[in-house]
């Protein structure tokens, strides 16, 4: 990892490149340079990515990037020159999903509103309160965003002590506070769609199982787990109705055994993701869903270890990405990605602060906004959940292209055209009736918001595990 660390130091010392670009480069270097489970570790920097200047009354955070240009006739936002602070969870930078998506949203808010984003990286849970408080004490910070359920208690503490500051928390539940917006997502619905896709792909390729690798067992991950299992069950019932016979092979597996699942207890130990996925592929899983951030790199390694000796150019086997469009990481072997648009949550909160509507929207929604499939919040249409498409792929490839321009280094595993070609070829190899079924489920979810069970209590989870395994 010394070589990776040296590259990271070199990149982050250059003022022309942002940290998100640097870390994506390092993550992709780790992916491309796969040779063992250890190759997949993305080492976050050992120090916080902001400079703090402490006085007796306040903290001033020095942002990692400068605000977007306001020249050339661009209207300056009322909050131009102010800052937003984004506090990561312990998964940190380089996960290519949850945390990186939050910082992506912050960067987009920089460009749109002229704010400056400050990044505070939490190495352990003990960092949550100090990082949130450091941000809250800065008089120029107009919004503090905590990324992840694990920051919930810390957010309650700090927001109570800084009532004049606006806070938003992704996946946390902090009701009853006028200065805190809890931003939740309909992960169960997106997970149901990719669960249906995986089950039908298993039927087509005659596999007996699908799998899901999860991180720490917390309520928000229950939504992923049960949604995925429910979607698989929906799909096999759909197949029976559509074709008048059971789906091949996977329908012969007991309902409770069709979906292999493991909580690894971590959002950072990539090796545990690799080991969990490897065991699932050995049990004849056609695809494994990543619900553990950077552990997806471990899933990718497990797939590659099967594909390389066989000379495969596309799956099966597959893995399924999460949060961001990860189809580009290993094109042809990522079946799809369940996109949880954390970036839009961060952007949305910043937009409301810029408009002076933040506390109004908090009050109108009793502190909780839920972004999902076809959702509207206080009159604003905003989609927070979707399954990846080729159009989404362009957006995420563009990040790699920009990084290549700034560094002169190879970032993408192949050219953008080759990536899109391989992803398109893989999708084309999957029969149209599968994609029709996926679209049918999405339409049904839009028509009936309660169709997919939303398991957020232990009782709900126990109920559905008794039925679906």
KETI-638168 format. One line per 5 residues: number of its first residue (from 0); their letters; for each residue x, y, z of C-alpha. Coordinates in nm, 3 decimals. Each point is the difference from the previous one (the first is absolute). Example, Ala and Ser with C-alpha at 12.3 -4.5 7.8 and 13.67 -1.06 7.14 Angstrom:
0	as	1.230,-0.450,0.780 ~ 0.137,0.344,-0.066
This chain:
0	xxxxx	0.000,0.000,0.000 ~ 0.302,0.233,0.022 ~ -0.028,0.073,-0.372 ~ -0.369,0.086,0.036 ~ 0.073,0.224,0.298
5	xxxxx	0.271,0.181,-0.197 ~ -0.239,0.059,-0.289 ~ -0.263,0.134,0.239 ~ 0.251,0.238,0.159 ~ 0.113,0.118,-0.343
10	xxxxx	-0.354,0.061,-0.122 ~ -0.129,0.177,0.308 ~ 0.300,0.234,0.002 ~ -0.105,0.137,-0.337 ~ -0.239,0.293,0.032
15	xxxxx	-0.160,-0.077,-0.337 ~ -0.169,-0.321,0.116 ~ -0.264,-0.060,0.263 ~ 0.017,-0.276,0.255 ~ -0.294,-0.189,-0.148
20	xxxxx	0.181,-0.026,-0.331 ~ 0.320,-0.106,0.174 ~ -0.169,-0.272,0.200 ~ -0.196,-0.132,-0.296 ~ 0.332,-0.026,-0.183
25	xxxxx	0.151,-0.196,0.289 ~ -0.306,-0.225,0.024 ~ 0.014,-0.077,-0.369 ~ 0.374,-0.062,0.020 ~ -0.080,-0.254,0.272
30	xxxxx	-0.266,-0.163,-0.216 ~ 0.217,-0.016,-0.309 ~ 0.299,-0.129,0.194 ~ -0.192,-0.291,0.150 ~ 0.208,-0.296,0.102
35	xxxxx	-0.113,-0.086,0.349 ~ -0.263,0.102,0.251 ~ 0.245,0.248,0.148 ~ 0.025,0.174,-0.336 ~ -0.349,0.136,0.049
40	xxxxx	0.061,0.204,0.310 ~ -0.035,0.373,-0.061 ~ 0.191,0.173,0.275 ~ -0.152,0.329,0.105 ~ 0.238,0.277,0.103
45	xxxxx	0.100,0.000,0.363 ~ -0.096,0.361,0.065 ~ -0.321,0.195,-0.036 ~ -0.034,0.165,-0.340 ~ -0.051,0.347,0.141
50	xxxxx	0.221,0.241,0.183 ~ -0.144,0.126,0.327 ~ 0.093,0.332,0.154 ~ -0.129,0.012,0.355 ~ -0.079,0.308,0.204
55	xxxxx	-0.187,0.042,0.325 ~ -0.326,0.071,-0.181 ~ -0.008,-0.180,-0.331 ~ 0.159,-0.241,-0.244 ~ 0.083,0.096,-0.356
60	xxxxx	0.016,-0.283,-0.251 ~ 0.214,0.041,-0.306 ~ -0.182,-0.172,-0.290 ~ 0.169,-0.253,-0.223 ~ -0.122,0.174,-0.316
65	xxxxx	-0.071,0.351,-0.114 ~ -0.351,0.114,-0.098 ~ -0.109,-0.017,-0.361 ~ 0.068,0.307,-0.214 ~ -0.267,0.265,0.003
70	xxxxx	0.125,0.177,-0.310 ~ -0.146,-0.008,-0.348 ~ -0.349,0.113,0.097 ~ -0.065,-0.277,0.254 ~ -0.232,0.117,0.275
75	xxxxx	0.165,-0.010,0.342 ~ -0.195,-0.196,0.260 ~ -0.097,0.180,0.323 ~ 0.217,-0.255,0.180 ~ 0.305,0.037,-0.226
80	xxxxx	0.315,0.000,0.209 ~ -0.166,-0.192,0.283 ~ 0.080,-0.362,0.078 ~ -0.169,-0.333,0.043 ~ 0.167,-0.272,0.206
85	xxxxx	-0.036,-0.369,-0.083 ~ 0.093,-0.244,0.276 ~ 0.059,-0.357,-0.119 ~ -0.077,-0.321,0.182 ~ 0.271,-0.254,0.081
90	xxxxx	-0.009,-0.139,-0.354 ~ 0.177,0.321,-0.100 ~ 0.125,0.100,-0.339 ~ 0.063,-0.237,-0.287 ~ -0.304,-0.223,0.045
95	xxxxx	-0.120,0.089,-0.352 ~ -0.352,0.005,0.140 ~ -0.160,0.144,0.315 ~ 0.259,0.248,0.128 ~ 0.138,0.091,-0.339
100	xxxxx	-0.353,0.073,-0.119 ~ -0.049,0.244,0.289 ~ 0.313,0.189,-0.093 ~ -0.108,-0.005,-0.365 ~ -0.319,0.178,0.105
105	xxxxx	0.205,0.254,0.190 ~ 0.213,0.068,-0.305 ~ -0.308,0.050,-0.215 ~ -0.137,0.241,0.262 ~ 0.329,0.192,-0.016
110	xxxxx	-0.045,0.050,-0.372 ~ -0.369,0.090,0.021 ~ -0.005,0.229,0.303 ~ 0.356,0.127,0.041 ~ 0.040,-0.160,0.341
115	xxxxx	0.322,-0.165,0.106 ~ -0.006,-0.360,0.121 ~ 0.204,-0.108,0.300 ~ 0.067,-0.372,0.042 ~ 0.038,-0.154,0.345
120	xxxxx	0.091,-0.369,-0.008 ~ -0.103,-0.216,0.296 ~ 0.251,-0.276,0.068 ~ -0.187,-0.141,0.299 ~ -0.332,0.065,0.171
125	xxxxx	0.187,0.213,0.251 ~ 0.057,0.254,-0.280 ~ -0.370,0.070,-0.060 ~ -0.064,0.258,0.273 ~ 0.333,0.185,-0.041
130	xxxxx	-0.044,0.019,-0.379 ~ -0.361,0.121,0.022 ~ 0.090,0.251,0.269 ~ 0.300,0.129,-0.193 ~ -0.232,0.072,-0.291
135	xxxxx	-0.271,0.154,0.218 ~ 0.243,0.241,0.163 ~ 0.103,0.154,-0.331 ~ -0.202,0.319,-0.050 ~ 0.018,-0.036,-0.380
140	xxxxx	-0.143,-0.353,-0.013 ~ -0.369,0.026,-0.089 ~ -0.074,-0.374,-0.012 ~ 0.153,-0.301,0.174 ~ -0.071,-0.338,-0.162
145	xxxxx	0.058,-0.326,0.185 ~ 0.031,-0.300,-0.230 ~ -0.147,-0.316,0.145 ~ -0.224,-0.154,0.264 ~ 0.293,-0.046,0.236
150	xxxxx	0.024,0.378,0.049 ~ -0.356,0.025,0.138 ~ 0.081,0.039,0.371 ~ 0.288,0.236,-0.071 ~ -0.225,0.211,-0.223
155	xxxxx	-0.265,0.029,0.273 ~ 0.265,0.109,0.249 ~ 0.169,0.263,-0.216 ~ -0.318,0.137,-0.160 ~ -0.151,0.050,0.345
160	xxxxx	0.299,0.203,0.109 ~ 0.009,0.209,-0.321 ~ -0.368,0.088,-0.059 ~ 0.079,0.285,-0.239 ~ 0.185,-0.232,-0.242
165	xxxxx	-0.174,-0.210,-0.266 ~ 0.076,-0.373,-0.011 ~ -0.093,-0.288,-0.231 ~ 0.064,-0.369,0.060 ~ -0.005,-0.269,-0.266
170	xxxxx	-0.176,-0.318,0.123 ~ -0.030,0.129,0.355 ~ -0.326,0.058,0.186 ~ 0.007,0.322,0.201 ~ -0.363,0.117,0.025
175	xxxxx	-0.141,0.295,0.190 ~ 0.287,0.242,-0.052 ~ -0.063,0.313,-0.210 ~ 0.362,0.018,-0.116 ~ 0.047,-0.366,-0.108
180	xxxxx	-0.116,-0.165,-0.322 ~ 0.003,-0.379,-0.001 ~ 0.049,-0.114,-0.359 ~ -0.117,-0.357,-0.055 ~ -0.028,-0.214,-0.313
185	xxxxx	-0.226,-0.270,-0.140 ~ 0.282,-0.253,-0.016 ~ -0.245,-0.287,0.037 ~ -0.160,0.090,-0.333 ~ 0.324,0.023,-0.196
190	xxxxx	0.122,-0.319,0.166 ~ -0.322,-0.177,-0.102 ~ 0.063,0.095,-0.363 ~ 0.357,-0.133,-0.007 ~ -0.114,-0.307,0.196
195	xxxxx	-0.254,-0.072,-0.271 ~ 0.264,0.056,-0.267 ~ 0.245,-0.237,0.171 ~ -0.259,-0.276,0.049 ~ -0.110,0.008,-0.364
200	xxxxx	0.361,0.004,-0.119 ~ 0.059,-0.305,0.222 ~ -0.294,-0.171,-0.171 ~ 0.127,0.091,-0.348 ~ 0.354,-0.126,0.066
205	xxxxx	-0.127,-0.294,0.208 ~ 0.153,0.089,0.336 ~ -0.147,-0.108,0.333 ~ 0.072,0.306,0.215 ~ 0.060,0.374,0.022
210	xxxxx	0.184,0.173,0.284 ~ 0.036,0.321,0.198 ~ 0.296,0.116,0.211 ~ -0.090,0.258,0.263 ~ 0.202,0.216,0.239
215	xxxxx	-0.092,0.071,0.361 ~ -0.348,-0.122,0.098 ~ -0.190,0.326,0.048 ~ -0.364,0.085,-0.085 ~ 0.077,0.169,-0.328
220	xxxxx	0.168,-0.317,-0.127 ~ -0.304,-0.205,0.094 ~ -0.182,0.196,-0.269 ~ 0.256,-0.116,-0.259 ~ -0.007,-0.361,0.120
225	xxxxx	-0.376,-0.052,0.012 ~ -0.064,0.203,-0.315 ~ 0.250,-0.211,-0.195 ~ -0.149,-0.328,0.123 ~ -0.354,0.121,-0.066
230	xxxxx	0.095,0.107,-0.355 ~ 0.145,-0.341,-0.075 ~ -0.318,-0.167,0.122 ~ -0.214,0.240,-0.207 ~ 0.204,-0.080,-0.310
235	xxxxx	-0.038,-0.377,0.026 ~ -0.374,0.036,0.051 ~ -0.006,0.232,-0.303 ~ 0.183,-0.267,-0.204 ~ -0.256,-0.266,0.101
240	xxxxx	-0.286,0.227,-0.109 ~ 0.173,0.113,-0.321 ~ 0.109,-0.340,-0.128 ~ -0.235,-0.237,0.180 ~ 0.282,-0.200,0.158
245	xxxxx	0.260,0.041,0.277 ~ 0.319,0.185,-0.081 ~ 0.290,-0.238,-0.078 ~ 0.226,-0.119,0.282 ~ -0.038,0.285,0.252
250	xxxxx	-0.370,-0.076,0.048 ~ 0.107,-0.348,0.108 ~ 0.196,0.153,0.287 ~ -0.196,0.039,0.324 ~ -0.141,0.351,0.036
255	xxxxx	0.197,0.063,0.318 ~ 0.325,-0.112,-0.165 ~ -0.017,0.182,-0.334 ~ 0.167,0.317,0.128 ~ 0.333,-0.053,0.173
260	xxxxx	0.071,0.287,0.242 ~ 0.272,0.106,0.242 ~ 0.051,0.298,0.230 ~ 0.376,0.051,0.011 ~ -0.011,0.246,0.291
265	xxxxx	0.217,0.250,-0.184 ~ -0.007,0.277,-0.258 ~ 0.376,0.005,-0.044 ~ 0.149,-0.352,0.004 ~ 0.005,-0.084,-0.370
270	xxxxx	0.138,-0.348,0.067 ~ -0.319,-0.095,0.185 ~ -0.202,0.104,-0.305 ~ 0.220,-0.214,-0.219 ~ -0.029,-0.303,0.227
275	xxxxx	-0.378,0.030,0.035 ~ -0.053,0.036,-0.375 ~ 0.243,-0.280,-0.085 ~ -0.202,-0.240,0.216 ~ -0.322,0.106,-0.174
280	xxxxx	0.138,-0.050,-0.349 ~ 0.123,-0.342,0.112 ~ -0.363,-0.079,0.090 ~ -0.114,0.083,-0.354 ~ -0.106,0.363,0.039
285	xxxxx	-0.031,0.169,-0.340 ~ 0.035,0.348,0.153 ~ 0.083,0.153,0.337 ~ -0.135,0.339,0.109 ~ 0.241,0.232,0.181
290	xxxxx	-0.158,0.181,0.295 ~ 0.323,0.085,0.179 ~ 0.164,0.292,-0.180 ~ 0.367,-0.070,-0.076 ~ -0.049,-0.374,0.056
295	xxxxx	-0.126,-0.003,-0.359 ~ 0.365,-0.005,-0.101 ~ 0.025,-0.335,0.177 ~ -0.304,-0.127,-0.190 ~ 0.166,0.111,-0.320
300	xxxxx	0.313,-0.196,0.084 ~ -0.202,-0.314,0.069 ~ -0.166,0.035,-0.342 ~ 0.330,0.062,-0.175 ~ 0.157,-0.307,0.155
305	xxxxx	-0.272,-0.207,-0.169 ~ -0.001,0.190,-0.329 ~ 0.372,0.025,-0.071 ~ 0.090,-0.374,-0.011 ~ -0.301,-0.061,-0.224
310	xxxxx	0.083,0.287,-0.234 ~ -0.342,0.156,0.051 ~ -0.061,0.348,-0.141 ~ -0.335,0.046,0.175 ~ -0.211,-0.167,0.265
315	xxxxx	-0.132,-0.216,0.140 ~ 0.115,0.016,0.268 ~ -0.106,0.355,0.080 ~ -0.003,0.239,0.292 ~ -0.245,0.284,0.059
320	xxxxx	0.119,0.349,0.090 ~ -0.148,0.230,0.260 ~ -0.055,0.374,0.054 ~ 0.200,0.122,-0.302 ~ -0.001,-0.137,-0.354
325	xxxxx	0.284,-0.250,0.041 ~ -0.055,-0.172,-0.334 ~ 0.324,0.153,-0.131 ~ 0.220,-0.160,0.268 ~ 0.002,-0.334,-0.183
330	xxxxx	-0.220,0.042,-0.309 ~ -0.178,-0.317,-0.103 ~ 0.010,-0.149,0.349 ~ -0.207,0.256,0.191 ~ -0.358,-0.100,-0.074
335	xxxxx	-0.138,0.339,0.106 ~ 0.028,0.244,0.289 ~ -0.271,0.099,0.246 ~ 0.057,0.372,0.000 ~ -0.069,0.170,0.331
340	xxxxx	0.054,0.361,-0.090 ~ 0.163,0.126,0.316 ~ 0.146,0.276,-0.217 ~ -0.349,0.132,-0.069 ~ -0.079,-0.001,0.371
345	xxxxx	0.303,0.219,0.077 ~ -0.076,0.224,-0.298 ~ -0.369,0.027,0.097 ~ 0.079,0.110,0.356 ~ 0.251,0.258,-0.127
350	xxxxx	-0.251,0.132,-0.253 ~ -0.259,0.051,0.274 ~ 0.249,0.190,0.215 ~ 0.093,0.215,-0.300 ~ -0.368,0.076,-0.057
355	xxxxx	-0.064,0.075,0.365 ~ -0.254,-0.285,0.012 ~ 0.189,-0.260,0.204 ~ -0.185,0.037,0.329 ~ -0.331,0.048,-0.176
360	xxxxx	0.039,-0.334,-0.179 ~ 0.115,-0.164,0.323 ~ -0.317,0.122,0.171 ~ -0.228,-0.097,-0.290 ~ 0.134,-0.356,0.002
365	xxxxx	0.038,-0.040,0.377 ~ 0.374,-0.019,-0.038 ~ 0.007,-0.296,-0.238 ~ 0.030,-0.004,-0.379 ~ 0.004,-0.328,-0.187
370	xxxxx	0.150,-0.014,-0.348 ~ -0.101,-0.289,-0.218 ~ -0.173,-0.101,-0.321 ~ -0.222,0.280,-0.127 ~ 0.004,0.207,0.320
375	xxxxx	-0.095,0.365,0.054 ~ 0.115,0.196,0.306 ~ -0.177,0.330,0.077 ~ -0.088,0.038,-0.366 ~ 0.348,-0.092,-0.124
380	xxxxx	0.025,-0.314,-0.214 ~ 0.312,-0.194,0.096 ~ 0.096,-0.360,-0.078 ~ 0.235,-0.161,0.246 ~ -0.018,-0.366,-0.103
385	xxxxx	0.048,-0.157,-0.343 ~ 0.168,-0.291,-0.175 ~ 0.304,0.092,-0.209 ~ -0.031,0.068,-0.372 ~ 0.242,0.071,-0.281
390	xxxxx	-0.090,0.368,0.037 ~ 0.099,-0.009,0.367 ~ 0.325,-0.165,-0.103 ~ 0.102,0.307,-0.197 ~ -0.031,0.214,0.313
395	xxxxx	0.240,-0.217,0.199 ~ 0.244,-0.066,-0.283 ~ 0.028,0.379,-0.029 ~ 0.153,0.009,0.348 ~ 0.276,-0.231,-0.114
400	xxxxx	0.057,0.197,-0.320 ~ 0.042,0.323,0.195 ~ 0.247,-0.165,0.235 ~ 0.202,-0.123,-0.298 ~ 0.012,0.350,-0.148
405	xxxxx	0.124,0.149,0.325 ~ 0.262,-0.263,0.082 ~ 0.104,-0.142,-0.335 ~ -0.037,-0.345,0.158 ~ -0.215,-0.293,-0.107
410	xxxxx	-0.309,-0.028,0.218 ~ -0.269,-0.187,-0.188 ~ 0.054,-0.375,-0.056 ~ -0.045,0.064,-0.374 ~ -0.124,0.277,-0.226
415	xxxxx	-0.347,0.144,0.063 ~ -0.124,-0.142,-0.330 ~ 0.132,-0.345,0.092 ~ -0.162,0.018,0.344 ~ -0.336,0.095,-0.147
420	xxxxx	0.036,-0.261,-0.272 ~ 0.071,-0.279,0.249 ~ -0.284,0.104,0.230 ~ -0.239,0.025,-0.296 ~ 0.111,-0.340,-0.131
425	xxxxx	-0.055,-0.161,0.339 ~ -0.346,0.153,0.031 ~ -0.088,-0.102,-0.355 ~ 0.092,-0.361,0.079 ~ -0.271,-0.006,0.266
430	xxxxx	-0.339,-0.077,-0.157 ~ -0.244,0.285,-0.049 ~ -0.268,-0.169,0.209 ~ 0.220,0.044,0.308 ~ 0.030,0.374,-0.054
435	xxxxx	-0.376,0.011,-0.067 ~ -0.061,-0.164,0.336 ~ 0.228,0.249,0.173 ~ -0.189,0.289,-0.160 ~ -0.331,-0.157,0.097
440	xxxxx	0.108,-0.018,0.364 ~ 0.121,0.360,-0.003 ~ -0.335,0.114,-0.143 ~ -0.184,-0.200,0.263 ~ 0.207,0.162,0.274
445	xxxxx	-0.081,0.345,-0.137 ~ -0.370,-0.087,-0.001 ~ 0.002,-0.149,0.350 ~ 0.250,0.163,0.238 ~ -0.068,-0.270,0.261
450	xxxxx	0.058,-0.297,-0.229 ~ 0.351,-0.083,0.123 ~ 0.027,-0.065,0.376 ~ 0.209,0.256,0.186 ~ 0.157,-0.193,0.287
455	xxxxx	0.130,0.245,0.258 ~ -0.066,-0.188,0.325 ~ 0.129,-0.328,0.133 ~ -0.354,-0.135,-0.001 ~ -0.043,0.083,-0.370
460	xxxxx	0.334,-0.158,-0.087 ~ -0.076,-0.315,0.198 ~ -0.338,-0.026,-0.173 ~ 0.146,0.018,-0.350 ~ 0.297,-0.223,0.079
465	xxxx	-0.247,-0.264,0.114 ~ -0.155,0.014,-0.347 ~ 0.296,0.074,-0.230 ~ 0.298,-0.123,0.197
